[in-house]
Amino acid sequence: MLRKRELSDCHELYDLMIDPAVFPFVRHKANSYEEYLFITKQTIEAEERGEIISRTITDEWGNPIGTINLFDVQDGTGFLGTWIGKPYFGKGYNQLAKDAFFSELFFELNIQTVFMRIRKENIRSLKAAHKLPYNILANEIRTDVYQYINAHGPTYDLFQIEKDQYHLYKIREQNHQINEESQLKEA
């Protein structure tokens, strides 16, 4: 589902990224394949320096379908950036990618807080953010961060995911699954 970024995925990812349904919402835009290759190389180098955590999202067959990133990594926090190619919209990949990425961030890489800034006009991403049971709208509780991301006008909503809240969600999910399996055995 997720793998480290590789230059060999750039052709497929670039073709998906330039779709008008995706391109406006990508943080690191590229106007040519060569530029996308260069940006990906820079991303790989930034991860080696600990500035970013970036993964390629794949489908069931290992084909690249998008990227998920933690930008501006600092003091156990960072900003989430995700995009998935249009042919894969609405197929559950976003939720699966986020679950895998958050597990890696919180339980392997010692990240404590993940912020998501979502443009207010990006209805698809706002709906997806509201579906995450471990996610909270943080416009009013993290006013410092909210004001920072909207310094040039209020265009973003701010969401926050805490390691503890995500961990509690995973425990509840696991307990629910155990209960379902127990009920099936009894039936």
ZIWOQUI-V858051 format. One record per helix or strand. SS is the DSSP state (H for helix, E for strand). FROM is the first residue (numbers start at 1). LEN is the number of residues. Records with the same first field share a line. If there is no record, write none. Layout:
BEGIN
SS = FROM-LEN ; FROM-LEN
END
This chain:
BEGIN
E = 2-3 ; 53-6 ; 64-11 ; 77-8 ; 113-7 ; 136-2 ; 156-7
H = 7-11 ; 20-4 ; 33-16 ; 86-3 ; 93-15 ; 123-9 ; 143-7 ; 163-24
END
